[in-house]
Amino acid sequence: MTTPKRTVLRLRRLLAALITLACASTATACASGDERPQVVVTTNILGDVTREVVGDQADVTVLMEPGADPHSFGLSAVQAAELEQADLVVFNGLGLEENVLRHVEAAHEAGVATFGAGEAVDPLTFRKQADGGPEEEAGQPDPHFWTDPDRVRRAVGLIAGQVIAHVDGVDEEAVRDNAERYDAQLARLTAWMEKSFDRIPENRRALVTNHHVFGYLADRFGFRVIGAVIPSGTTLASPSSSDLRSLTEAMREAGVRTVFADSSRPTRLAEVLRTELGGEVRVVELHSESLTGKGGGADTYLRMMRANTEAMTDGLTTG
């Protein structure tokens, strides 16, 4: 059954199409409308996953450019309008897109179908500070579910269902075939990650990161989280001197000298920890919250996870 909100949305699109026709008939400089169904995705990681599911059945617009920080990313007026004209909006949620979620909510109120992947894949909560988690966010949902490929597999099936239910004109069989093919690739990724991580001795399976982003990976593959330089689940926070002292004490106690930092900010992290620890700290670059541009080594979700797995395995088995 068509809901009142979807009816309103379709009427708005019909009005836009009529305006376009009117512009064309009077030879004004109006652009012609695109009749293909539109799926809009907030983050580029979910954008890549969604494109694998949708295939050629609809146009997929990804709001975040490669390398963008989802915590600080903001929308332009054009992008905000794209949200309200979409057939379906896919977003991470759980507070990740801090400056975008109000626009997603506005689109939902305007009648657009929206799907928050994070809430739908059995999210974890941030650990207590005593267990290496962020003190102020302990017990709150952790939005970084994509570091566990099994949860991404769940998201794939759910996104396929949302596309079939809300995007008019798609071929259901084609969408489900796309989802099944990608699910098989994700299953192979998980098996490969397990085999790679098996090379790391138990006493070295300890993670220190630039902020709390790998809790799902740690839970899935058996790592201990020692702490983070920024003691928060967001990059918008900043560490205090006492936070850094607590982290360096935990690192000394655990015998950890390797820190995993987002590739966009490793130098600053290295200098802070070298000063605090008074010795050599190895900083290994990872791609934690955003894909790279094409050819950058992490331009798809699968390549990102493989690159991170290789870097983590190397970082914790050498030196």
C-alpha angles and dihedrals in degrees: 000000000000111000121224090247093054090047090054090048092052091049090052090052091048089053090050090051091050090051089051091052091048091052091050093049092054093046093240122153095264121140119235117250125248111239096194116109114261130221116186121198126190105209126045092229092057088039091061092047092048092050089055089054098042097042111170095336095097142357113269117206117194115202100198117073120221111285094020120142108235091207094059101026115121132192129243119227089256092054092048088054091050089058092056093048096049126111089216134008118204116196137167099229128174087111097299100123092049097176097036106049094081088058090050089052090049090053090050091051088051090058103266117141109242131189125196106202097190096060092047100057102063097267123217123227126234113268125246117269090251088061094049097271132126112280099217095043100042109139094016121118115275109224097198096092095140092078085076107066091198090064089048087055088056090049091052093059092045094048089051089054092049092050092050092046100045110023109080119220100021121135105246093203093051092050093049091047090052091049093049092049092050092044089058090052090051091049089054089048092054093049091049092049091051091051092047095048091049086075091067114091115239093245090056098049092105126123131209114174139175091256135351101287108122102060093116093049090048091050094047099044103032106257129148117232109221097178146279135260089232101045094214144079090243132065089221091078124081132211123250123217090257090051090055092047091052091049095049090049090052091048092051091048092050094042092237120158100159122086125188114218135179109262091239095064112022099124096060091047093050094051093049094051095041088056094048097044096039093220145062117317120185112220115198119196120231135174102237112161108009140041121239126241118274110299092014094117097254104051094132132040092249093051092045093053093046092048091049093047092052092047093048093046092049092044093053099041102045132062 
